[in-house]
Amino acid sequence: MDADTLLGCIIVAAALGLLTFLVLWSRRSIRRIARNGLGSVRELHREPGDES
């Protein structure tokens, strides 16, 4: 396998890994929003239990 093919495979694998991470992180965030019933951006940035 030449260097260009190897580099291309590494880039594709890294992109697939990043895409998978972003999808899983987004699903976790969406579930947290739904579970806590958050409705505004201010509520989203405030962690549960943080009343300041």
C-alpha atoms as one frame of an Amber mdcrd trajectory, in Angstrom:
protein
   0.000   0.000   0.000   1.471   3.368  -0.918   1.611   6.395   1.378  -1.338
   8.224  -0.230  -3.672   5.260   0.217  -2.590   4.773   3.811  -3.052   8.469
   4.591  -6.491   8.415   2.983  -7.556   5.409   5.054  -6.349   7.094   8.234
  -8.261  10.283   7.414 -11.453   8.352   6.639 -11.160   6.342   9.871 -10.578
   9.524  11.898 -13.572  11.213  10.269 -15.774   8.198  10.997 -14.629   8.159
  14.617 -15.313  11.884  15.009 -18.750  11.537  13.438 -19.617   8.658  15.782
 -18.460  10.662  18.811 -20.522  13.704  17.804 -23.664  11.626  17.220 -23.364
   9.887  20.597 -22.646  13.178  22.394 -25.635  14.843  20.715 -27.961  11.978
  21.631 -26.827  12.204  25.250 -27.437  15.961  25.273 -30.884  15.605  23.718
 -31.859  12.946  26.266 -30.676  15.198  29.120 -32.740  18.104  27.777 -35.823
  15.907  27.456 -35.339  14.299  30.882 -34.962  17.630  32.690 -37.693  19.392
  30.715 -35.426  22.303  29.858 -36.975  24.920  27.606 -34.593  27.860  27.276
 -30.931  28.385  26.508 -30.388  29.789  30.012 -31.759  26.568  31.507 -29.574
  24.487  29.217 -26.373  26.180  30.379 -27.295  25.928  34.051 -26.371  22.557
  35.515 -28.957  20.766  37.667 -28.474  21.758  41.288 -26.731  25.023  40.399
 -29.068  27.710  41.708 -26.710  30.702  41.271
